[in-house]
Each structure stands twice: as C-alpha cells, then as structure tokens.
Amino acid sequence: MKLSEFKYTLAKSAIAKFPADPRDSARLMILDRQYGEVEEKSFADIVSTFHKGDCLVVNQTKVFPARLYGKKEKTNAKIEVLLLRELKAEERIWDVLVEPARKVRIGNKIYFDNSKFYCEVVDNTTSRGRTVKFTYEGDIFKIIEKLGEMPLPEYLKRDPNEHDKETYQCVFANDEYLASIAPPTGGLHFTKEILEKLTAKGVKILPILLNIGQGAFEKIEVEDLTKHRMYSEYFEIPRETAEAINKSLKQKKQVVAVGASVARALEASVLTTGAVKPNRGWTDKFIYPPYDFKIATRLITNFHSPASPSLLLSAAFAGRDNLFKAYKHAAKNDFRFLAYGDALMIV
C-alpha cells in the first residue's frame, strides 16, 4: 500500500486542545472490524466490554517535561531543545531536536537557567536533530523537572498549563519509567476507578514498557511504505506479563492493547509458536497494512493524524476501509481528534 491511501483532511476544529474532564467522560467509538459497524458510548462504559480472564495490557512509561528553552552563546538567540533520549548517562550525552535548527551547528553552546548549565552540540543527526553533551551538577532529571515544559504536540498551538503535567500522563504511568516525550494516548482516558472495576471483574491489568520517542512526532516522507524506517525505542515485557497473556490466549480470552506502543512491543516479541516472550531491548518495528497481529485481539487507541504511524497501525488492525469509515463517522458526529481527543476501540 502507498502512503497517499492513508491521507485525509482533518479540520482544525476537530483537534482537541484540552482533555476531557473527567478523563472517562471522553467519547468512545467501538469499531467491529469483522462487520465494519460502529457504536458510540462514553469511555466510562468500557468496563462492560470486558469479561473475566481478559487482559488489559498497559504501557507504564511516563512523560517527562522534555522541552527546554535556552540561549545560544554570544548571540543570545532563543533556542528550543526537545530532549529525545539519553544516549550515555555517564557522559551526559543526549539526542535532541532543536528549533530553529538553522541557528544550531556543531560546536555551538546553548545555556539554560541563567547560564547555570549548558549543552554543546557534538553532532548532527537529522535536519532538526542534534547530539549534545550537557555540563551540569547533580541529577539532570531533577533539573529537567524544574525547568522543563511538558512536550505538548505543536498542533495544539498553545503553551502547556499547570494541569498538563497531570493530564498528559496516564494514571498507570510509573515514576521509575520517566523517559517518554509523549504518552500512549489511548490510555489517557482511563481512571483509577475504571481500573479498579476491571480488576474486580476479573480482568488482568498487565504492564509493559515502551519509551515513546521521536517516532511520536515524525512524518512519513516516502510514498512506498516499505521504505520507511521507524526510530528505535526501548521496550520491556516482564515475564509475568508474557505468561498471563499466553494463558489468556490459550483460553480464547481477549488481549486488549492500550495504544499503538503496546501493540508494537507485543508484536516485536512473538515466538514462532504464536506466543509472546519476555523480552527487553530496542524495536523499530513499523506496522502498516496488511499485517496479521499475533498477540493483541483488541486495540484501544485515539483518532490519529493523517498518514501517521499510529493511524497506519490502526488501519492494519481494523482494515483500511473499516478504519476510514469510522473516521468519517467520527468527523461527521463531532468526535474529538488527536492526543487529547476521544477514544476508538477496535474489536
């Protein structure tokens, strides 16, 4: 398939600038991928779609305030630095994106917090990408927590507010996994109350980890999808999670992936037997139609931007025609799109 087959016109008015309050008051569309039929609910009603023995697989990664603003040495030009991932902790080397990129070259220094610390550009990686080496004292994540902004998507066209540090996180995010620049947006609608109700119903809440990086914001530039390469992201699938998933699959129960990141991690760890294996490492797995999912039997996600990696994964799960029919229905019936938008459950 070609990239152009997954483009559509997204009205600016359909983009949710703020989250639903409370989280589970977001709307939910359920898409039956066998028949192509759609049903509308409130996200709070999702508990009724689960049965005892089903698995809900969640990504425990946590978003850190990865956007810093500094000044370039000598010129004092304002530079935005988006931290992507720490490459070498002991050497304090990071992959970052910079804006405006034309002003940032190898050897330049960017100062932060009234020149209390700085980073020096040591390499170019992409048109906006740079590798930098930081100079600071103490724990850089504590510094980032103090100075950084939540890395809201540019399409929101607003500055982060005091609520975004909470609302741009999933309730199951784990402080130990503070390493993502975006949340698994399909998980933003869950509340602790929903998770408690699911547990009481006999549903197994199973954690995995995939640190969401630059791929969350990337645009696919090639028409031939076979030539696109995803950025590698670190993931972990605990043994207990893998064993519980495999048990549910044998019992013909549902394995519900919350977000494209969970689906990718699971599909990156499939044994020849069709079971998922405990695993940790890096994956650049790019899922697009046609694709036969081996592990997830259902997918909870959002309504994504045209021709994006997450939309392509959703299309692979639902079928391209089914998905676009659902998107057309969503647009016509005022569903809210993108990160802070409404939810789509593909069954």
C-alpha positions as CSV (number, residue, x, y, z in Angstrom):
1,M,0.0,0.0,0.0
2,K,1.0,3.6,-0.6
3,L,1.1,6.5,1.9
4,S,-1.4,8.5,-0.1
5,E,-4.0,5.9,0.6
6,F,-4.0,6.9,4.3
7,K,-4.3,10.7,3.9
8,Y,-7.5,12.6,4.8
9,T,-8.5,16.1,5.6
10,L,-8.5,16.9,9.3
11,A,-10.4,20.0,10.2
12,K,-8.7,22.2,12.7
13,S,-11.9,22.5,14.7
14,A,-11.8,18.7,15.2
15,I,-8.5,18.8,17.1
16,A,-9.0,18.6,20.9
17,K,-6.9,21.4,22.5
18,F,-7.7,20.2,26.0
19,P,-8.6,16.8,27.6
20,A,-12.0,15.7,28.6
21,D,-12.7,16.4,32.3
22,P,-13.0,14.0,33.9
23,R,-10.9,11.7,31.8
24,D,-13.5,9.0,31.4
25,S,-16.1,11.5,30.1
26,A,-14.4,11.3,26.7
27,R,-16.5,9.7,24.0
28,L,-15.8,6.1,22.9
29,M,-16.4,4.7,19.4
30,I,-16.3,0.9,19.2
31,L,-15.5,-0.4,15.7
32,D,-16.3,-4.0,14.8
33,R,-13.6,-4.9,12.3
34,Q,-15.4,-8.0,11.1
35,Y,-18.6,-6.2,10.0
36,G,-17.3,-2.6,9.9
37,E,-20.1,-1.4,12.2
38,V,-19.6,1.4,14.8
39,E,-21.2,2.0,18.1
40,E,-21.0,5.1,20.3
41,K,-20.5,5.1,24.1
42,S,-18.9,7.1,26.8
43,F,-15.4,5.9,27.8
44,A,-16.8,5.2,31.3
45,D,-18.9,2.4,29.7
46,I,-15.8,0.5,28.5
47,V,-15.9,-1.8,31.5
48,S,-19.0,-3.5,30.1
49,T,-16.9,-4.7,27.1
50,F,-14.6,-6.9,29.2
51,H,-15.1,-10.3,30.7
52,K,-13.4,-12.3,33.4
53,G,-10.0,-13.6,32.2
54,D,-9.4,-10.9,29.7
55,C,-6.1,-9.0,29.7
56,L,-5.7,-5.2,29.6
57,V,-2.1,-4.5,28.6
58,V,-0.8,-1.0,29.5
59,N,2.4,0.9,28.9
60,Q,3.8,2.2,32.2
61,T,6.1,4.8,30.6
62,K,5.9,8.3,32.0
63,V,6.3,11.6,30.1
64,F,9.0,13.9,31.4
65,P,9.0,17.7,30.8
66,A,11.4,17.3,27.9
67,R,11.1,20.8,26.3
68,L,13.8,23.2,27.4
69,Y,14.4,26.8,26.3
70,G,17.9,28.2,26.3
71,K,20.0,30.9,24.7
72,K,22.8,30.4,22.2
73,E,26.2,31.6,23.2
74,K,27.3,35.1,22.0
75,T,24.1,35.8,20.1
76,N,21.6,35.1,22.9
77,A,19.2,33.7,20.3
78,K,16.4,31.8,21.9
79,I,16.7,28.0,21.2
80,E,14.1,25.4,21.9
81,V,15.6,22.0,22.8
82,L,13.4,18.9,22.9
83,L,15.2,16.1,24.7
84,L,14.6,12.7,23.0
85,R,16.7,10.2,24.8
86,E,19.8,9.9,27.0
87,L,22.5,8.1,25.0
88,K,25.3,7.9,27.5
89,A,24.3,8.8,31.1
90,E,27.9,8.8,32.4
91,E,28.9,11.2,29.6
92,R,25.7,13.2,29.8
93,I,25.1,12.8,26.0
94,W,21.6,13.1,24.6
95,D,19.7,13.1,21.3
96,V,17.6,16.2,20.9
97,L,15.6,18.2,18.4
98,V,16.4,21.9,18.2
99,E,14.4,24.9,16.8
100,P,15.3,27.0,14.9
101,A,17.6,24.3,13.6
102,R,19.4,26.6,11.1
103,K,21.0,28.5,14.0
104,V,22.4,25.5,15.8
105,R,25.6,24.0,14.5
106,I,28.3,21.6,15.7
107,G,30.4,23.3,18.4
108,N,27.6,25.8,19.5
109,K,26.8,26.0,23.2
110,I,23.2,26.6,24.5
111,Y,22.9,28.0,28.0
112,F,19.9,27.3,30.4
113,D,18.7,28.6,33.7
114,N,20.5,32.0,33.6
115,S,23.7,30.2,32.3
116,K,23.9,27.8,35.3
117,F,24.4,24.9,32.9
118,Y,24.8,24.4,29.2
119,C,24.9,21.8,26.4
120,E,27.4,21.7,23.5
121,V,26.4,20.3,20.1
122,V,28.7,17.5,19.1
123,D,26.9,16.1,16.0
124,N,24.1,16.5,13.5
125,T,21.6,13.6,13.2
126,T,18.7,14.9,11.1
127,S,17.6,18.2,9.7
128,R,16.4,19.2,13.2
129,G,18.2,16.5,15.2
130,R,21.4,17.1,17.2
131,T,23.6,15.1,19.6
132,V,24.6,17.3,22.6
133,K,26.8,16.9,25.7
134,F,25.4,18.5,28.8
135,T,27.5,20.2,31.6
136,Y,25.7,20.3,34.9
137,E,26.0,19.3,38.5
138,G,23.6,16.8,40.2
139,D,20.7,14.8,38.7
140,I,19.7,16.1,35.3
141,F,16.2,14.7,35.6
142,K,15.7,16.9,38.7
143,I,16.9,19.9,36.7
144,I,14.5,19.0,33.9
145,E,11.6,18.6,36.3
146,K,12.3,22.1,37.5
147,L,12.9,23.9,34.2
148,G,11.3,21.8,31.5
149,E,7.9,22.1,29.9
150,M,5.6,19.2,29.0
151,P,6.3,18.4,25.3
152,L,2.7,19.0,24.1
153,P,2.3,18.4,20.3
154,E,2.8,21.5,18.2
155,Y,-0.6,21.1,16.6
156,L,-2.2,22.1,19.9
157,K,-0.9,25.6,19.3
158,R,-0.9,26.6,22.9
159,D,1.6,26.7,25.8
160,P,1.4,24.0,28.5
161,N,-0.6,24.9,31.6
162,E,-0.4,23.8,35.2
163,H,-2.8,20.9,34.5
164,D,-0.9,19.3,31.6
165,K,1.7,17.7,33.9
166,E,-1.1,15.5,35.2
167,T,-3.5,15.3,32.2
168,Y,-0.7,14.4,29.7
169,Q,0.1,11.3,31.8
170,C,-1.8,8.0,32.1
171,V,-2.9,7.1,35.6
172,F,-0.9,3.9,35.3
173,A,2.4,5.7,34.4
174,N,5.3,4.6,36.7
175,D,7.7,7.1,38.2
176,E,10.5,4.6,37.6
177,Y,10.0,4.9,33.8
178,L,10.3,8.6,33.3
179,A,11.6,8.6,29.8
180,S,8.9,9.4,27.1
181,I,8.2,12.5,25.2
182,A,4.5,11.5,24.6
183,P,2.0,9.3,26.5
184,P,0.3,6.3,25.0
185,T,-2.7,8.5,24.2
186,G,-5.2,5.6,24.1
187,G,-4.5,5.3,27.8
188,L,-5.3,8.9,28.8
189,H,-9.0,8.1,29.2
190,F,-8.5,5.5,32.0
191,T,-9.2,6.4,35.6
192,K,-8.2,4.6,38.7
193,E,-11.9,3.8,39.2
194,I,-12.1,2.1,35.8
195,L,-9.0,0.0,36.6
196,E,-10.5,-1.0,39.9
197,K,-13.8,-2.0,38.3
198,L,-11.9,-4.1,35.7
199,T,-9.9,-5.8,38.4
200,A,-13.0,-6.6,40.4
201,K,-14.5,-8.1,37.3
202,G,-11.5,-10.5,37.0
203,V,-9.7,-8.6,34.2
204,K,-5.9,-8.8,34.4
205,I,-4.1,-5.4,34.2
206,L,-0.7,-6.2,32.8
207,P,2.2,-3.7,32.5
208,I,4.8,-3.5,29.7
209,L,7.1,-0.6,28.9
210,L,7.9,1.2,25.6
211,N,9.6,4.6,25.9
212,I,7.9,6.7,23.3
213,G,10.3,8.9,21.5
214,Q,10.8,10.9,18.2
215,G,8.5,8.5,16.3
216,A,5.5,10.1,18.1
217,F,6.0,13.3,16.1
218,E,7.6,12.0,12.9
219,K,6.1,12.4,9.5
220,I,6.4,9.6,6.9
221,E,8.2,11.1,3.9
222,V,8.1,8.2,1.5
223,E,5.2,7.1,-0.7
224,D,6.4,3.5,-0.6
225,L,5.7,2.3,2.9
226,T,8.2,-0.5,2.7
227,K,11.0,2.1,2.6
228,H,10.0,3.9,5.8
229,R,12.2,3.3,8.9
230,M,10.9,3.9,12.4
231,Y,13.1,5.3,15.2
232,S,14.2,2.6,17.6
233,E,12.5,2.7,21.0
234,Y,13.4,0.8,24.2
235,F,10.8,-1.7,25.5
236,E,10.4,-4.3,28.2
237,I,7.9,-7.2,28.5
238,P,8.1,-8.7,32.0
239,R,7.9,-12.5,32.4
240,E,4.7,-12.3,34.5
241,T,3.0,-10.2,31.8
242,A,4.0,-12.6,29.0
243,E,2.9,-15.7,30.9
244,A,-0.5,-14.1,31.7
245,I,-1.1,-13.0,28.1
246,N,-0.2,-16.5,26.8
247,K,-2.6,-18.1,29.3
248,S,-5.4,-15.8,28.2
249,L,-4.7,-16.6,24.5
250,K,-4.9,-20.3,25.2
251,Q,-8.2,-19.8,26.9
252,K,-9.6,-17.7,24.0
253,K,-9.8,-14.6,26.1
254,Q,-9.3,-11.1,24.8
255,V,-5.9,-9.4,24.9
256,V,-6.6,-5.7,24.8
257,A,-3.6,-3.5,23.8
258,V,-3.9,0.1,25.2
259,G,-2.2,2.2,22.5
260,A,-0.1,1.6,19.4
261,S,3.0,1.4,21.6
262,V,1.7,-1.7,23.4
263,A,0.7,-3.3,20.1
264,R,4.2,-2.7,18.7
265,A,6.0,-4.0,21.7
266,L,3.9,-7.2,21.8
267,E,4.4,-7.8,18.1
268,A,8.1,-7.3,18.4
269,S,8.3,-10.2,20.8
270,V,6.4,-13.0,19.1
271,L,7.7,-16.6,19.2
272,T,7.3,-19.0,16.2
273,T,4.6,-20.7,18.3
274,G,2.5,-17.5,18.2
275,A,3.1,-16.8,21.9
276,V,4.6,-13.6,23.3
277,K,8.0,-13.9,25.0
278,P,9.5,-12.0,27.9
279,N,11.9,-9.5,26.4
280,R,13.8,-6.3,26.6
281,G,15.7,-4.3,24.0
282,W,15.1,-1.9,21.2
283,T,12.5,-2.1,18.4
284,D,12.0,-0.2,15.2
285,K,9.0,-2.3,14.2
286,F,6.8,-0.4,11.7
287,I,3.3,-1.9,11.4
288,Y,1.2,-1.0,8.4
289,P,-1.4,-2.8,6.2
290,P,-1.6,-5.7,5.5
291,Y,-0.4,-7.1,8.8
292,D,-1.5,-10.2,10.8
293,F,-1.5,-9.4,14.5
294,K,-0.4,-12.4,16.6
295,I,-1.0,-11.2,20.2
296,A,-3.4,-8.3,20.6
297,T,-7.0,-9.2,19.8
298,R,-8.4,-5.7,20.5
299,L,-6.9,-2.2,20.4
300,I,-7.8,0.9,22.3
301,T,-6.4,4.0,20.6
302,N,-7.3,7.6,19.6
303,F,-8.2,9.2,16.3
304,H,-4.8,10.0,14.7
305,S,-3.4,12.5,12.2
306,P,-3.4,11.6,8.5
307,A,-0.8,9.2,7.3
308,S,0.8,8.9,10.7
309,P,2.5,5.7,12.0
310,S,-0.3,5.3,14.6
311,L,-3.0,5.6,12.0
312,L,-1.3,3.1,9.8
313,L,-1.1,0.6,12.7
314,S,-4.8,1.2,13.4
315,A,-5.6,0.6,9.8
316,A,-3.6,-2.6,9.9
317,F,-5.6,-3.8,12.9
318,A,-9.1,-2.7,11.6
319,G,-8.6,-2.9,7.9
320,R,-8.1,0.3,5.9
321,D,-11.7,0.7,4.7
322,N,-13.2,-0.1,8.1
323,L,-11.0,2.5,9.8
324,F,-11.7,5.3,7.3
325,K,-15.4,4.6,7.5
326,A,-15.1,5.0,11.3
327,Y,-13.1,8.2,10.9
328,K,-15.7,9.6,8.5
329,H,-18.4,8.8,11.1
330,A,-16.3,10.4,13.8
331,A,-15.8,13.6,11.8
332,K,-19.4,13.9,10.9
333,N,-20.5,13.3,14.5
334,D,-18.1,15.8,16.2
335,F,-15.7,13.3,17.8
336,R,-12.5,15.0,19.0
337,F,-9.3,14.0,17.3
338,L,-5.6,13.5,18.3
339,A,-3.8,13.2,21.6
340,Y,-6.4,14.9,23.8
341,G,-9.3,13.6,21.7
342,D,-11.8,10.8,22.0
343,A,-11.1,7.1,22.0
344,L,-11.5,4.4,19.5
345,M,-11.8,0.7,20.4
346,I,-11.3,-1.8,17.6
347,V,-12.8,-5.2,18.4
